[in-house]
Amino acid sequence: VEVAAGGIPPVQHKLSLPYQAPQVTFGSLFLGGVPAPAGVQECAGGIQGFKGCIRDFQVNSQELFLIDEALGGRNVENCNVPVCDYQPCRNGGTCTSNAENWFCECPKLYSGKLCQFATCAGNPCGHGATCVPKSRRDAVCLCPYGRTGILCTDAVSISQPSFSGTDAFGYTSFLAYSTIPNISSSHEFLLKFQLANHHSALQDNLIFFTGQKGQGLSGDDFLELGLRRGRVVYSYNLGSGTATITSEPLDLALDLHVVQLGRHLQEGWLKVDEQQNRSTTAPGRLVGLNVFSQFYLGGYGEYTPELLPKGLRFQNSFEGCIFDVQVRSSAQQQFRQPGAPSGQPSAGRSVGQCRDSPCSLIGCRNGGECRASGATVYCDCLPGWKGAFCTEAVSVCDPEHDPPHLCKQGGTCVPLPSGYTCHCPLGTAGAYCEQG
């Protein structure tokens, strides 16, 4: 008998039987405890049920799925990972966790998974768009999949998605598909992409990701593809360490790049354009990829790299077009799109149609410049102007005015044909209500 635990070298124990051991057929395999300990006590002695969390379980070369393959069970819950111990919430948010998940309770003026974004006071956006403040009174609508326009009211047909990376407000464009089934033992992906540029789009950009809950913990199973310093990087973790394959530098003379990648048990491979096929082997003994999250293309819902499993975390999302994405779980199957049978994403943000220009439909006034981020579009106004199309003049009393008015102690700023005056509340006096 050989036993190894916690990285300690194996301990061996040998014993001799006074008789020839017969072939034995074992019954059910119990994990954590036994349903009727009284019948087992005679040969195995006293059995106490295990208290704690069991994460991965493998017999010989077969990894067992703890819940899916179980024939029965009782009083078993998901393990509560104390994510709040990492203090992930920002801007004064309070982290709360339960047995299933965790979330940040955000103070006023902040939102997002980690309370990392300022909120809109009033949300003018339609169709489930994400509202972010452009100034203290103006908002920008980050459009969901299939919508475009200033308020995301216009429909757009997307056959070749265009991703714009991280926008000026810290959000990324992305598509999310339902969990890809049956890729535990093997998978094969095909896709094509075009880069938006040869600088920022090549530095540290996520192409796709699927993994476990997205709590950024070491040891989480995941599958990830991205770009780093001009090379395609493919990595996966089966629960006992990250395996990584890096391509040769991309030939930037090519307008279109083709990527093929796959894995069977621990063995993975990557082929990019006309480069030689490259392969690797995952460390450890685990052979199954256990991922439960959606399949994210181009970016991540709340793009904070610390929410991705530890490994090769990409700091930015993809810039350019990704299309013809196909996947299969074995060589005997036909390739299909993610999100089958419909092939449509379940969610998305700021994704446009490749080579379309949303700004062609927007007329910014008074020197304002149109900005497009995928399907999201807005007017960037010159100083002195505001509004969705830069048609409203900024009053000297508006919060956006530079320099701001000088009314103190709750004084009300009132614009005049030349300058402004301050209407002082009871108990104050002076040109700017600065006196008691």
Residue, then its C-alpha position, 0 to 999 in steps of 0.5 A: v500500500e502506498v499513500a501520498a498526501g499534501g506533497i509529502p513523499p509517498v509512504q509505503h506499507k507492506l504486509s504478507l497474508p498467510y493464505q492466497a488472496p482470492q479475486v474480489t469484486f468490490g461493491s459501491l464506492f462511497l465518498g465522505g462517509v457510508p450510508a449504513p456504517a453498522g454493516v461495515q464496522e465488522c471488517a473495517g472498524g469504526i468509520q467516521g464521516f469526513k468533514g470538509c471539502i473534496r475537490d477532485f477525485q481520480v481512480n487510476s486514469q479516470e477522473l470521477f465527476l463528484i456530482d454528475e456520476a454519483l448514484g446517490g448521496r445525502n447532506v452534501e453541499n457546495c463548498n463555501v470558498p471564503v472569497c471575501d477573505y481576499q477583500p475584493c470589493r473596491n470603493g468601500g464596498t462590503c463583501t458578502s458570501n454564502a454557500e453558493n456565491w459572493f457579491c459586493e454591496c456597493p455604496k451610493l454612486y458605485s456599481g459593478k461586480l467589485c464596485q469599480f464603476a460610478t453609476c448614472a443618476g438617471n438611466p436613459c438607456g434602453h434595451g438593457a444597456t449599461c449606463v455609465p456617466k460621461s460627466r456629472r449630468d451626461a451618460v453614455c449607453l453601452c449597447p447590448y448584443g444586437r443594438t446600437g445608437i446613442l440610446c441603443t434603440d437601433a437594431v444591428s445584424i451581426s455575422q462577424p462580431s467586432f470587439s473594441g477592447t477596453d473603452a474609456f470607461g473601463y468596460t470591455s466588449f464581449l459575447a457570452y455563450s452557454t456552457i459548452p457541453n462534453i469537453s471534459s475529456s477532449h475538445e477542438f476549436l477553430l476560429k479566425f480573427q483580424l486585428a484592429n491594429h498592430h500595437s495595442a491589439l497584440q500586447d495582452n489581449l483575451i480571445f476567449f475564456t471558459g472556466q470555473k466560477g471566476q473567483g480568481l482562485s489558484g487551482d480552478d480548471f480553465l481554458e483560455l486563448g489570447l495574444r501576448r507580445g505578438r504571439v498566440v497563447y493557449s493555456y488550460n488547467l485540469g486542476s493540477g497546474t497550468a499547461t501553456i503553448t505559445s506560437e511563433p510571432l504572427d506574420l503581420a503581413l497577413d490580414l486574416h489569422v487562422v487558429q486551430l487548437g485542441r486537447h485530449l486528456q492531458e495532451g494539448w496542441l496549437k496551430v496558427d496560420e501556416q506555422q508548425n503544430r506545437s504541443t504540450t502535456a498538462p502537469g499532474r495526474l488529473v485528466g478532466l477539464n471541469v468548467f461550469s461557466q459560460f463561454y466568453l468570446g472577446g472579453y469578460g463580463e466584468y473585465t477585472p483580470e483578478l476574477l479570472p483563474k490564476g494562470l496567464r491572466f490577460q489584462n485587456s480584451f480583444e481588439g478586432c474581429i473574431f468569426d467562424v468560431q467552431v467547436r467539437s468535443s471529439a474527432q467523430q463529431q461535426f464542428r458546431q458554433p458555440g451556443a448551439p443549437s441556435g448559435q446565438p450568444s446569451a449576452g453581450r456588450s459593445v459588439g458591432q458588425c465587422r467593418d461597420s461604422p456606427c458614427s456614420l449615422i451620428g451627427c455631433r454638433n458644435g465641434g463634437e467628435c463621434r466616438a465608437s466602441g463596437a456598437t456603442v457610440y457617443c459624442d465627445c463634446l468640446p468644452g462649453w457644450k454638452g448633451a447627447f449630440c453636443t447641442e446644449a451650451v454649458s451654463v456658467c452655473d452648470p457642474e461641468h463649467d470650468p472653472p466652477h462657480l464660487c457660491k458657498q454654504g448652499g448658495t444657489c448659482v443664477p446665470l446672468p447675461s454677463g457672469y452669475t450671482c449667488h442667491c444666499p440661504l438664510g444666515t449667509a451673506g456676501a457676494y459668494c455667500e461666504q459670510g455668516 
